[in-house]
Amino acid sequence: MFEILKRCDQRKGSIAAVEFEGEPYGAGVSFFLGNLQPGKGPGLHQHPYPETCIVLSGQASMVVDGKEVVAEAGDIVVIGPETPHRFTAIGNERLDMVCVHASDRFVIAPASDLTMTQPEPA
């Protein structure tokens, strides 16, 4: 079995260029393909599974488990399960990033369900 999802059949997210959930296709992963202008990004949230973010171009200011870091093109950021995190595109160019969720569907707990202290400098 295999599937090809043509661009016209791919789901667009609220801030993601592509939002793919693997469950309907028998895939064990889901992902967001982001193409964000500077200043944009998701608020504080967490997942019950790991998330791996691959920065293709641009920069992301990230807060992961209370620590502030900057991820750049070529960086891979691995975020453990139940780890509060957020990111914002920074700099002069758009942020292209793939965020792979180790789950066949998205499970996102928003900031309103979390408590987190101020970020610590890296």
KOLGU-4560 file (N, C-alpha, C; in nm, 3 decimals, padded with zeros to 5 digits):
<recs>
<n_xx: 00.084 n_yy: -00.119 n_zz: 00.000 ca_xx: 00.000 ca_yy: 00.000 ca_zz: 00.000 c_xx: 00.089 c_yy: 00.125 c_zz: 00.000 mol: A seq: 1 type: MET>
<n_xx: 00.047 n_yy: 00.227 n_zz: -00.071 ca_xx: 00.113 ca_yy: 00.357 ca_zz: -00.066 c_xx: 00.014 c_yy: 00.465 c_zz: -00.105 mol: A seq: 2 type: PHE>
<n_xx: 00.046 n_yy: 00.585 n_zz: -00.065 ca_xx: -00.038 ca_yy: 00.702 ca_zz: -00.097 c_xx: 00.052 c_yy: 00.815 c_zz: -00.144 mol: A seq: 3 type: GLU>
<n_xx: 00.005 n_yy: 00.890 n_zz: -00.238 ca_xx: 00.069 ca_yy: 01.016 ca_zz: -00.276 c_xx: -00.035 c_yy: 01.124 c_zz: -00.255 mol: A seq: 4 type: ILE>
<n_xx: -00.005 n_yy: 01.219 n_zz: -00.170 ca_xx: -00.097 ca_yy: 01.330 ca_zz: -00.148 c_xx: -00.049 c_yy: 01.448 c_zz: -00.231 mol: A seq: 5 type: LEU>
<n_xx: -00.123 n_yy: 01.479 n_zz: -00.335 ca_xx: -00.091 ca_yy: 01.593 ca_zz: -00.420 c_xx: -00.111 c_yy: 01.721 c_zz: -00.341 mol: A seq: 6 type: LYS>
<n_xx: -00.041 n_yy: 01.824 n_zz: -00.382 ca_xx: -00.048 ca_yy: 01.952 ca_zz: -00.310 c_xx: -00.193 c_yy: 01.997 c_zz: -00.287 mol: A seq: 7 type: ARG>
<n_xx: -00.278 n_yy: 01.978 n_zz: -00.387 ca_xx: -00.418 ca_yy: 02.022 ca_zz: -00.375 c_xx: -00.496 c_yy: 01.940 c_zz: -00.271 mol: A seq: 8 type: CYS>
<n_xx: -00.444 n_yy: 01.823 n_zz: -00.233 ca_xx: -00.511 ca_yy: 01.738 ca_zz: -00.135 c_xx: -00.452 c_yy: 01.750 c_zz: 00.005 mol: A seq: 9 type: ASP>
<n_xx: -00.345 n_yy: 01.829 n_zz: 00.018 ca_xx: -00.280 ca_yy: 01.844 ca_zz: 00.148 c_xx: -00.353 c_yy: 01.948 c_zz: 00.231 mol: A seq: 10 type: GLN>
<n_xx: -00.363 n_yy: 01.921 n_zz: 00.360 ca_xx: -00.434 ca_yy: 02.011 ca_zz: 00.452 c_xx: -00.341 c_yy: 02.123 c_zz: 00.499 mol: A seq: 11 type: ARG>
<n_xx: -00.391 n_yy: 02.245 n_zz: 00.494 ca_xx: -00.317 ca_yy: 02.360 ca_zz: 00.545 c_xx: -00.359 c_yy: 02.384 c_zz: 00.688 mol: A seq: 12 type: LYS>
<n_xx: -00.261 n_yy: 02.414 n_zz: 00.775 ca_xx: -00.290 ca_yy: 02.443 ca_zz: 00.915 c_xx: -00.311 c_yy: 02.591 c_zz: 00.938 mol: A seq: 13 type: GLY>
<n_xx: -00.342 n_yy: 02.627 n_zz: 01.061 ca_xx: -00.365 ca_yy: 02.768 ca_zz: 01.093 c_xx: -00.237 c_yy: 02.850 c_zz: 01.077 mol: A seq: 14 type: SER>
<n_xx: -00.120 n_yy: 02.791 n_zz: 01.109 ca_xx: 00.006 ca_yy: 02.860 ca_zz: 01.085 c_xx: 00.102 c_yy: 02.776 c_zz: 01.002 mol: A seq: 15 type: ILE>
<n_xx: 00.062 n_yy: 02.657 n_zz: 00.965 ca_xx: 00.150 ca_yy: 02.567 ca_zz: 00.889 c_xx: 00.110 c_yy: 02.563 c_zz: 00.742 mol: A seq: 16 type: ALA>
<n_xx: 00.212 n_yy: 02.555 n_zz: 00.655 ca_xx: 00.185 ca_yy: 02.542 ca_zz: 00.512 c_xx: 00.121 c_yy: 02.406 c_zz: 00.482 mol: A seq: 17 type: ALA>
<n_xx: 00.164 n_yy: 02.303 n_zz: 00.557 ca_xx: 00.107 ca_yy: 02.169 ca_zz: 00.546 c_xx: 00.092 c_yy: 02.111 c_zz: 00.686 mol: A seq: 18 type: VAL>
<n_xx: -00.021 n_yy: 02.047 n_zz: 00.710 ca_xx: -00.051 ca_yy: 01.980 ca_zz: 00.836 c_xx: -00.091 c_yy: 01.837 c_zz: 00.801 mol: A seq: 19 type: GLU>
<n_xx: -00.003 n_yy: 01.740 n_zz: 00.830 ca_xx: -00.027 ca_yy: 01.602 ca_zz: 00.791 c_xx: -00.043 c_yy: 01.512 c_zz: 00.913 mol: A seq: 20 type: PHE>
<n_xx: -00.155 n_yy: 01.443 n_zz: 00.924 ca_xx: -00.175 ca_yy: 01.342 ca_zz: 01.027 c_xx: -00.172 c_yy: 01.206 c_zz: 00.961 mol: A seq: 21 type: GLU>
<n_xx: -00.088 n_yy: 01.117 n_zz: 01.013 ca_xx: -00.064 ca_yy: 00.989 ca_zz: 00.950 c_xx: -00.172 c_yy: 00.884 c_zz: 00.967 mol: A seq: 22 type: GLY>
<n_xx: -00.259 n_yy: 00.898 n_zz: 01.065 ca_xx: -00.356 ca_yy: 00.794 ca_zz: 01.097 c_xx: -00.437 c_yy: 00.744 c_zz: 00.976 mol: A seq: 23 type: GLU>
<n_xx: -00.494 n_yy: 00.832 n_zz: 00.895 ca_xx: -00.575 ca_yy: 00.782 ca_zz: 00.782 c_xx: -00.495 c_yy: 00.702 c_zz: 00.678 mol: A seq: 24 type: PRO>
<n_xx: -00.362 n_yy: 00.716 n_zz: 00.683 ca_xx: -00.278 ca_yy: 00.653 ca_zz: 00.581 c_xx: -00.195 c_yy: 00.536 c_zz: 00.637 mol: A seq: 25 type: TYR>
<n_xx: -00.216 n_yy: 00.503 n_zz: 00.764 ca_xx: -00.140 ca_yy: 00.396 ca_zz: 00.827 c_xx: 00.003 c_yy: 00.436 c_zz: 00.858 mol: A seq: 26 type: GLY>
<n_xx: 00.030 n_yy: 00.566 n_zz: 00.859 ca_xx: 00.164 ca_yy: 00.616 ca_zz: 00.893 c_xx: 00.172 c_yy: 00.640 c_zz: 01.043 mol: A seq: 27 type: ALA>
<n_xx: 00.282 n_yy: 00.605 n_zz: 01.103 ca_xx: 00.298 ca_yy: 00.620 ca_zz: 01.248 c_xx: 00.346 c_yy: 00.756 c_zz: 01.291 mol: A seq: 28 type: GLY>
<n_xx: 00.353 n_yy: 00.852 n_zz: 01.199 ca_xx: 00.398 ca_yy: 00.988 ca_zz: 01.232 c_xx: 00.303 c_yy: 01.091 c_zz: 01.173 mol: A seq: 29 type: VAL>
<n_xx: 00.314 n_yy: 01.211 n_zz: 01.226 ca_xx: 00.243 ca_yy: 01.328 ca_zz: 01.174 c_xx: 00.346 c_yy: 01.440 c_zz: 01.166 mol: A seq: 30 type: SER>
<n_xx: 00.316 n_yy: 01.544 n_zz: 01.086 ca_xx: 00.411 ca_yy: 01.655 ca_zz: 01.081 c_xx: 00.344 c_yy: 01.784 c_zz: 01.038 mol: A seq: 31 type: PHE>
<n_xx: 00.410 n_yy: 01.893 n_zz: 01.076 ca_xx: 00.376 ca_yy: 02.026 ca_zz: 01.029 c_xx: 00.491 c_yy: 02.071 c_zz: 00.941 mol: A seq: 32 type: PHE>
<n_xx: 00.460 n_yy: 02.131 n_zz: 00.829 ca_xx: 00.560 ca_yy: 02.198 ca_zz: 00.745 c_xx: 00.529 c_yy: 02.346 c_zz: 00.757 mol: A seq: 33 type: LEU>
<n_xx: 00.617 n_yy: 02.417 n_zz: 00.828 ca_xx: 00.594 ca_yy: 02.559 ca_zz: 00.852 c_xx: 00.670 c_yy: 02.645 c_zz: 00.754 mol: A seq: 34 type: GLY>
<n_xx: 00.610 n_yy: 02.754 n_zz: 00.715 ca_xx: 00.672 ca_yy: 02.858 ca_zz: 00.634 c_xx: 00.622 c_yy: 02.989 c_zz: 00.694 mol: A seq: 35 type: ASN>
<n_xx: 00.691 n_yy: 03.031 n_zz: 00.800 ca_xx: 00.640 ca_yy: 03.140 ca_zz: 00.883 c_xx: 00.717 c_yy: 03.269 c_zz: 00.864 mol: A seq: 36 type: LEU>
<n_xx: 00.644 n_yy: 03.379 n_zz: 00.858 ca_xx: 00.710 ca_yy: 03.508 ca_zz: 00.852 c_xx: 00.760 c_yy: 03.544 c_zz: 00.992 mol: A seq: 37 type: GLN>
<n_xx: 00.863 n_yy: 03.630 n_zz: 01.001 ca_xx: 00.916 ca_yy: 03.669 ca_zz: 01.132 c_xx: 00.805 c_yy: 03.720 c_zz: 01.224 mol: A seq: 38 type: PRO>
<n_xx: 00.813 n_yy: 03.678 n_zz: 01.349 ca_xx: 00.714 ca_yy: 03.717 ca_zz: 01.449 c_xx: 00.603 c_yy: 03.616 c_zz: 01.468 mol: A seq: 39 type: GLY>
<n_xx: 00.594 n_yy: 03.516 n_zz: 01.380 ca_xx: 00.487 ca_yy: 03.416 ca_zz: 01.388 c_xx: 00.539 c_yy: 03.285 c_zz: 01.448 mol: A seq: 40 type: LYS>
<n_xx: 00.448 n_yy: 03.212 n_zz: 01.511 ca_xx: 00.479 ca_yy: 03.080 ca_zz: 01.568 c_xx: 00.373 c_yy: 03.041 c_zz: 01.668 mol: A seq: 41 type: GLY>
<n_xx: 00.375 n_yy: 02.913 n_zz: 01.709 ca_xx: 00.274 ca_yy: 02.866 ca_zz: 01.805 c_xx: 00.307 c_yy: 02.909 c_zz: 01.947 mol: A seq: 42 type: PRO>
<n_xx: 00.205 n_yy: 02.922 n_zz: 02.027 ca_xx: 00.224 ca_yy: 02.953 ca_zz: 02.169 c_xx: 00.271 c_yy: 02.830 c_zz: 02.245 mol: A seq: 43 type: GLY>
<n_xx: 00.288 n_yy: 02.849 n_zz: 02.374 ca_xx: 00.336 ca_yy: 02.742 ca_zz: 02.461 c_xx: 00.240 c_yy: 02.623 c_zz: 02.459 mol: A seq: 44 type: LEU>
<n_xx: 00.298 n_yy: 02.503 n_zz: 02.438 ca_xx: 00.218 ca_yy: 02.380 ca_zz: 02.433 c_xx: 00.309 c_yy: 02.261 c_zz: 02.461 mol: A seq: 45 type: HIS>
<n_xx: 00.250 n_yy: 02.143 n_zz: 02.469 ca_xx: 00.328 ca_yy: 02.019 ca_zz: 02.485 c_xx: 00.251 c_yy: 01.903 c_zz: 02.425 mol: A seq: 46 type: GLN>
<n_xx: 00.320 n_yy: 01.789 n_zz: 02.413 ca_xx: 00.262 ca_yy: 01.668 ca_zz: 02.354 c_xx: 00.298 c_yy: 01.549 c_zz: 02.443 mol: A seq: 47 type: HIS>
<n_xx: 00.220 n_yy: 01.441 n_zz: 02.440 ca_xx: 00.253 ca_yy: 01.322 ca_zz: 02.519 c_xx: 00.354 c_yy: 01.232 c_zz: 02.448 mol: A seq: 48 type: PRO>
<n_xx: 00.415 n_yy: 01.279 n_zz: 02.341 ca_xx: 00.512 ca_yy: 01.204 ca_zz: 02.261 c_xx: 00.624 c_yy: 01.300 c_zz: 02.220 mol: A seq: 49 type: TYR>
<n_xx: 00.738 n_yy: 01.249 n_zz: 02.172 ca_xx: 00.846 ca_yy: 01.338 ca_zz: 02.128 c_xx: 00.810 c_yy: 01.411 c_zz: 01.998 mol: A seq: 50 type: PRO>
<n_xx: 00.874 n_yy: 01.524 n_zz: 01.981 ca_xx: 00.862 ca_yy: 01.603 ca_zz: 01.857 c_xx: 01.003 c_yy: 01.638 c_zz: 01.812 mol: A seq: 51 type: GLU>
<n_xx: 01.028 n_yy: 01.626 n_zz: 01.682 ca_xx: 01.159 ca_yy: 01.658 ca_zz: 01.626 c_xx: 01.140 c_yy: 01.767 c_zz: 01.522 mol: A seq: 52 type: THR>
<n_xx: 01.209 n_yy: 01.879 n_zz: 01.540 ca_xx: 01.197 ca_yy: 01.993 ca_zz: 01.449 c_xx: 01.324 c_yy: 02.008 c_zz: 01.368 mol: A seq: 53 type: CYS>
<n_xx: 01.308 n_yy: 02.019 n_zz: 01.237 ca_xx: 01.421 ca_yy: 02.033 ca_zz: 01.145 c_xx: 01.409 c_yy: 02.171 c_zz: 01.081 mol: A seq: 54 type: ILE>
<n_xx: 01.508 n_yy: 02.256 n_zz: 01.108 ca_xx: 01.507 ca_yy: 02.392 ca_zz: 01.052 c_xx: 01.571 c_yy: 02.387 c_zz: 00.914 mol: A seq: 55 type: VAL>
<n_xx: 01.492 n_yy: 02.416 n_zz: 00.812 ca_xx: 01.541 ca_yy: 02.413 ca_zz: 00.674 c_xx: 01.602 c_yy: 02.547 c_zz: 00.633 mol: A seq: 56 type: LEU>
<n_xx: 01.540 n_yy: 02.657 n_zz: 00.675 ca_xx: 01.594 ca_yy: 02.790 ca_zz: 00.650 c_xx: 01.535 c_yy: 02.886 c_zz: 00.752 mol: A seq: 57 type: SER>
<n_xx: 01.605 n_yy: 02.996 n_zz: 00.773 ca_xx: 01.560 ca_yy: 03.094 ca_zz: 00.871 c_xx: 01.607 c_yy: 03.059 c_zz: 01.011 mol: A seq: 58 type: GLY>
<n_xx: 01.546 n_yy: 03.127 n_zz: 01.109 ca_xx: 01.580 ca_yy: 03.109 ca_zz: 01.250 c_xx: 01.455 c_yy: 03.102 c_zz: 01.334 mol: A seq: 59 type: GLN>
<n_xx: 01.463 n_yy: 03.024 n_zz: 01.442 ca_xx: 01.352 ca_yy: 03.014 ca_zz: 01.536 c_xx: 01.404 c_yy: 03.043 c_zz: 01.676 mol: A seq: 60 type: ALA>
<n_xx: 01.340 n_yy: 03.136 n_zz: 01.743 ca_xx: 01.364 ca_yy: 03.156 ca_zz: 01.885 c_xx: 01.272 c_yy: 03.058 c_zz: 01.957 mol: A seq: 61 type: SER>
<n_xx: 01.330 n_yy: 02.964 n_zz: 02.032 ca_xx: 01.251 ca_yy: 02.859 ca_zz: 02.095 c_xx: 01.266 c_yy: 02.865 c_zz: 02.246 mol: A seq: 62 type: MET>
<n_xx: 01.159 n_yy: 02.835 n_zz: 02.315 ca_xx: 01.164 ca_yy: 02.811 ca_zz: 02.459 c_xx: 01.124 c_yy: 02.665 c_zz: 02.476 mol: A seq: 63 type: VAL>
<n_xx: 01.218 n_yy: 02.585 n_zz: 02.527 ca_xx: 01.196 ca_yy: 02.442 ca_zz: 02.545 c_xx: 01.229 c_yy: 02.408 c_zz: 02.690 mol: A seq: 64 type: VAL>
<n_xx: 01.130 n_yy: 02.362 n_zz: 02.763 ca_xx: 01.148 ca_yy: 02.324 ca_zz: 02.903 c_xx: 01.209 c_yy: 02.438 c_zz: 02.984 mol: A seq: 65 type: ASP>
<n_xx: 01.165 n_yy: 02.560 n_zz: 02.954 ca_xx: 01.209 ca_yy: 02.676 ca_zz: 03.029 c_xx: 01.340 c_yy: 02.737 c_zz: 02.984 mol: A seq: 66 type: GLY>
<n_xx: 01.405 n_yy: 02.680 n_zz: 02.884 ca_xx: 01.531 ca_yy: 02.733 ca_zz: 02.834 c_xx: 01.510 c_yy: 02.796 c_zz: 02.697 mol: A seq: 67 type: LYS>
<n_xx: 01.569 n_yy: 02.916 n_zz: 02.680 ca_xx: 01.556 ca_yy: 02.986 ca_zz: 02.553 c_xx: 01.675 c_yy: 02.954 c_zz: 02.465 mol: A seq: 68 type: GLU>
<n_xx: 01.648 n_yy: 02.912 n_zz: 02.342 ca_xx: 01.754 ca_yy: 02.878 ca_zz: 02.245 c_xx: 01.715 c_yy: 02.935 c_zz: 02.109 mol: A seq: 69 type: VAL>
<n_xx: 01.815 n_yy: 02.949 n_zz: 02.023 ca_xx: 01.790 ca_yy: 02.988 ca_zz: 01.884 c_xx: 01.833 c_yy: 02.873 c_zz: 01.795 mol: A seq: 70 type: VAL>
<n_xx: 01.743 n_yy: 02.825 n_zz: 01.712 ca_xx: 01.772 ca_yy: 02.719 ca_zz: 01.616 c_xx: 01.782 c_yy: 02.782 c_zz: 01.477 mol: A seq: 71 type: ALA>
<n_xx: 01.883 n_yy: 02.741 n_zz: 01.401 ca_xx: 01.909 ca_yy: 02.797 ca_zz: 01.269 c_xx: 01.904 c_yy: 02.689 c_zz: 01.162 mol: A seq: 72 type: GLU>
<n_xx: 01.909 n_yy: 02.733 n_zz: 01.037 ca_xx: 01.908 ca_yy: 02.640 ca_zz: 00.924 c_xx: 02.010 c_yy: 02.529 c_zz: 00.946 mol: A seq: 73 type: ALA>
<n_xx: 01.965 n_yy: 02.405 n_zz: 00.930 ca_xx: 02.051 ca_yy: 02.289 ca_zz: 00.949 c_xx: 02.042 c_yy: 02.228 c_zz: 01.087 mol: A seq: 74 type: GLY>
<n_xx: 01.984 n_yy: 02.299 n_zz: 01.183 ca_xx: 01.970 ca_yy: 02.246 ca_zz: 01.319 c_xx: 01.851 c_yy: 02.151 c_zz: 01.329 mol: A seq: 75 type: ASP>
<n_xx: 01.865 n_yy: 02.053 n_zz: 01.418 ca_xx: 01.758 ca_yy: 01.961 ca_zz: 01.451 c_xx: 01.735 c_yy: 01.972 c_zz: 01.601 mol: A seq: 76 type: ILE>
<n_xx: 01.612 n_yy: 01.999 n_zz: 01.640 ca_xx: 01.578 ca_yy: 02.013 ca_zz: 01.781 c_xx: 01.486 c_yy: 01.898 c_zz: 01.820 mol: A seq: 77 type: VAL>
<n_xx: 01.529 n_yy: 01.819 n_zz: 01.919 ca_xx: 01.451 ca_yy: 01.706 ca_zz: 01.965 c_xx: 01.388 c_yy: 01.744 c_zz: 02.099 mol: A seq: 78 type: VAL>
<n_xx: 01.256 n_yy: 01.737 n_zz: 02.105 ca_xx: 01.180 ca_yy: 01.778 ca_zz: 02.224 c_xx: 01.114 c_yy: 01.654 c_zz: 02.282 mol: A seq: 79 type: ILE>
<n_xx: 01.144 n_yy: 01.626 n_zz: 02.407 ca_xx: 01.090 ca_yy: 01.506 ca_zz: 02.471 c_xx: 00.941 c_yy: 01.516 c_zz: 02.499 mol: A seq: 80 type: GLY>
<n_xx: 00.879 n_yy: 01.402 n_zz: 02.529 ca_xx: 00.736 ca_yy: 01.402 ca_zz: 02.562 c_xx: 00.708 c_yy: 01.485 c_zz: 02.687 mol: A seq: 81 type: PRO>
<n_xx: 00.590 n_yy: 01.546 n_zz: 02.690 ca_xx: 00.545 ca_yy: 01.625 ca_zz: 02.806 c_xx: 00.637 c_yy: 01.744 c_zz: 02.836 mol: A seq: 82 type: GLU>
<n_xx: 00.710 n_yy: 01.793 n_zz: 02.735 ca_xx: 00.801 ca_yy: 01.907 ca_zz: 02.753 c_xx: 00.737 c_yy: 02.034 c_zz: 02.697 mol: A seq: 83 type: THR>
<n_xx: 00.708 n_yy: 02.131 n_zz: 02.783 ca_xx: 00.650 ca_yy: 02.257 ca_zz: 02.734 c_xx: 00.746 c_yy: 02.327 c_zz: 02.638 mol: A seq: 84 type: PRO>
<n_xx: 00.692 n_yy: 02.378 n_zz: 02.528 ca_xx: 00.775 ca_yy: 02.447 ca_zz: 02.429 c_xx: 00.691 c_yy: 02.540 c_zz: 02.343 mol: A seq: 85 type: HIS>
<n_xx: 00.763 n_yy: 02.635 n_zz: 02.281 ca_xx: 00.704 ca_yy: 02.727 ca_zz: 02.184 c_xx: 00.817 c_yy: 02.777 c_zz: 02.096 mol: A seq: 86 type: ARG>
<n_xx: 00.782 n_yy: 02.836 n_zz: 01.982 ca_xx: 00.884 ca_yy: 02.898 ca_zz: 01.898 c_xx: 00.825 c_yy: 03.013 c_zz: 01.820 mol: A seq: 87 type: PHE>
<n_xx: 00.914 n_yy: 03.104 n_zz: 01.779 ca_xx: 00.877 ca_yy: 03.220 ca_zz: 01.699 c_xx: 00.982 c_yy: 03.238 c_zz: 01.591 mol: A seq: 88 type: THR>
<n_xx: 00.940 n_yy: 03.263 n_zz: 01.468 ca_xx: 01.032 ca_yy: 03.294 ca_zz: 01.360 c_xx: 01.096 c_yy: 03.429 c_zz: 01.389 mol: A seq: 89 type: ALA>
<n_xx: 01.229 n_yy: 03.436 n_zz: 01.376 ca_xx: 01.301 ca_yy: 03.561 ca_zz: 01.400 c_xx: 01.392 c_yy: 03.590 c_zz: 01.281 mol: A seq: 90 type: ILE>
<n_xx: 01.449 n_yy: 03.710 n_zz: 01.279 ca_xx: 01.541 ca_yy: 03.749 ca_zz: 01.172 c_xx: 01.466 c_yy: 03.813 c_zz: 01.057 mol: A seq: 91 type: GLY>
<n_xx: 01.534 n_yy: 03.819 n_zz: 00.943 ca_xx: 01.480 ca_yy: 03.888 ca_zz: 00.825 c_xx: 01.415 c_yy: 03.797 c_zz: 00.723 mol: A seq: 92 type: ASN>
<n_xx: 01.431 n_yy: 03.665 n_zz: 00.738 ca_xx: 01.373 ca_yy: 03.574 ca_zz: 00.639 c_xx: 01.268 c_yy: 03.483 c_zz: 00.704 mol: A seq: 93 type: GLU>
<n_xx: 01.190 n_yy: 03.423 n_zz: 00.620 ca_xx: 01.086 ca_yy: 03.331 ca_zz: 00.667 c_xx: 01.151 c_yy: 03.208 c_zz: 00.727 mol: A seq: 94 type: ARG>
<n_xx: 01.081 n_yy: 03.145 n_zz: 00.819 ca_xx: 01.126 ca_yy: 03.022 ca_zz: 00.883 c_xx: 01.061 c_yy: 02.904 c_zz: 00.812 mol: A seq: 95 type: LEU>
<n_xx: 01.143 n_yy: 02.820 n_zz: 00.751 ca_xx: 01.096 ca_yy: 02.693 ca_zz: 00.695 c_xx: 01.140 c_yy: 02.584 c_zz: 00.790 mol: A seq: 96 type: ASP>
<n_xx: 01.045 n_yy: 02.513 n_zz: 00.847 ca_xx: 01.076 ca_yy: 02.411 ca_zz: 00.947 c_xx: 00.976 c_yy: 02.298 c_zz: 00.937 mol: A seq: 97 type: MET>
<n_xx: 01.026 n_yy: 02.175 n_zz: 00.952 ca_xx: 00.941 ca_yy: 02.058 ca_zz: 00.957 c_xx: 00.940 c_yy: 02.010 c_zz: 01.102 mol: A seq: 98 type: VAL>
<n_xx: 00.822 n_yy: 01.992 n_zz: 01.158 ca_xx: 00.808 ca_yy: 01.944 ca_zz: 01.295 c_xx: 00.739 c_yy: 01.808 c_zz: 01.290 mol: A seq: 99 type: CYS>
<n_xx: 00.818 n_yy: 01.703 n_zz: 01.320 ca_xx: 00.770 ca_yy: 01.565 ca_zz: 01.310 c_xx: 00.721 c_yy: 01.521 c_zz: 01.448 mol: A seq: 100 type: VAL>
<n_xx: 00.597 n_yy: 01.475 n_zz: 01.452 ca_xx: 00.536 ca_yy: 01.426 ca_zz: 01.576 c_xx: 00.536 c_yy: 01.274 c_zz: 01.573 mol: A seq: 101 type: HIS>
<n_xx: 00.589 n_yy: 01.213 n_zz: 01.679 ca_xx: 00.599 ca_yy: 01.067 ca_zz: 01.686 c_xx: 00.464 c_yy: 01.008 c_zz: 01.726 mol: A seq: 102 type: ALA>
<n_xx: 00.365 n_yy: 01.037 n_zz: 01.644 ca_xx: 00.228 ca_yy: 00.992 ca_zz: 01.669 c_xx: 00.152 c_yy: 00.997 c_zz: 01.536 mol: A seq: 103 type: SER>
<n_xx: 00.055 n_yy: 00.909 n_zz: 01.519 ca_xx: -00.022 ca_yy: 00.910 ca_zz: 01.395 c_xx: -00.129 c_yy: 01.018 c_zz: 01.394 mol: A seq: 104 type: ASP>
<n_xx: -00.140 n_yy: 01.094 n_zz: 01.503 ca_xx: -00.232 ca_yy: 01.208 ca_zz: 01.508 c_xx: -00.175 c_yy: 01.310 c_zz: 01.605 mol: A seq: 105 type: ARG>
<n_xx: -00.214 n_yy: 01.436 n_zz: 01.588 ca_xx: -00.166 ca_yy: 01.542 ca_zz: 01.675 c_xx: -00.240 c_yy: 01.539 c_zz: 01.809 mol: A seq: 106 type: PHE>
<n_xx: -00.164 n_yy: 01.549 n_zz: 01.916 ca_xx: -00.219 ca_yy: 01.566 ca_zz: 02.050 c_xx: -00.146 c_yy: 01.685 c_zz: 02.108 mol: A seq: 107 type: VAL>
<n_xx: -00.218 n_yy: 01.797 n_zz: 02.122 ca_xx: -00.155 ca_yy: 01.923 ca_zz: 02.163 c_xx: -00.226 c_yy: 01.977 c_zz: 02.285 mol: A seq: 108 type: ILE>
<n_xx: -00.150 n_yy: 01.992 n_zz: 02.395 ca_xx: -00.204 ca_yy: 02.055 ca_zz: 02.516 c_xx: -00.161 c_yy: 02.201 c_zz: 02.515 mol: A seq: 109 type: ALA>
<n_xx: -00.256 n_yy: 02.294 n_zz: 02.506 ca_xx: -00.221 ca_yy: 02.436 ca_zz: 02.496 c_xx: -00.172 c_yy: 02.494 c_zz: 02.629 mol: A seq: 110 type: PRO>
<n_xx: -00.117 n_yy: 02.615 n_zz: 02.621 ca_xx: -00.058 ca_yy: 02.681 ca_zz: 02.737 c_xx: -00.155 c_yy: 02.696 c_zz: 02.853 mol: A seq: 111 type: ALA>
<n_xx: -00.282 n_yy: 02.713 n_zz: 02.824 ca_xx: -00.379 ca_yy: 02.732 ca_zz: 02.931 c_xx: -00.382 c_yy: 02.611 c_zz: 03.025 mol: A seq: 112 type: SER>
<n_xx: -00.333 n_yy: 02.495 n_zz: 02.977 ca_xx: -00.331 ca_yy: 02.374 ca_zz: 03.058 c_xx: -00.194 c_yy: 02.353 c_zz: 03.123 mol: A seq: 113 type: ASP>
<n_xx: -00.099 n_yy: 02.445 n_zz: 03.102 ca_xx: 00.037 ca_yy: 02.427 ca_zz: 03.151 c_xx: 00.077 c_yy: 02.539 c_zz: 03.245 mol: A seq: 114 type: LEU>
<n_xx: 00.175 n_yy: 02.512 n_zz: 03.325 ca_xx: 00.240 ca_yy: 02.617 ca_zz: 03.403 c_xx: 00.388 c_yy: 02.609 c_zz: 03.370 mol: A seq: 115 type: THR>
<n_xx: 00.450 n_yy: 02.725 n_zz: 03.350 ca_xx: 00.591 ca_yy: 02.727 ca_zz: 03.314 c_xx: 00.653 c_yy: 02.854 c_zz: 03.365 mol: A seq: 116 type: MET>
<n_xx: 00.775 n_yy: 02.848 n_zz: 03.417 ca_xx: 00.844 ca_yy: 02.965 ca_zz: 03.465 c_xx: 00.900 c_yy: 03.041 c_zz: 03.347 mol: A seq: 117 type: THR>
<n_xx: 00.953 n_yy: 03.160 n_zz: 03.374 ca_xx: 01.015 ca_yy: 03.242 ca_zz: 03.270 c_xx: 01.134 c_yy: 03.166 c_zz: 03.210 mol: A seq: 118 type: GLN>
<n_xx: 01.161 n_yy: 03.184 n_zz: 03.082 ca_xx: 01.273 ca_yy: 03.113 ca_zz: 03.019 c_xx: 01.407 c_yy: 03.153 c_zz: 03.080 mol: A seq: 119 type: PRO>
<n_xx: 01.499 n_yy: 03.056 n_zz: 03.088 ca_xx: 01.634 ca_yy: 03.081 ca_zz: 03.132 c_xx: 01.720 c_yy: 03.103 c_zz: 03.008 mol: A seq: 120 type: GLU>
<n_xx: 01.816 n_yy: 03.197 n_zz: 03.014 ca_xx: 01.906 ca_yy: 03.213 ca_zz: 02.898 c_xx: 01.986 c_yy: 03.086 c_zz: 02.876 mol: A seq: 121 type: PRO>
<n_xx: 02.013 n_yy: 03.054 n_zz: 02.748 ca_xx: 02.090 ca_yy: 02.932 ca_zz: 02.715 c_xx: 02.236 c_yy: 02.950 c_zz: 02.747 mol: A seq: 122 type: ALA>
</recs>
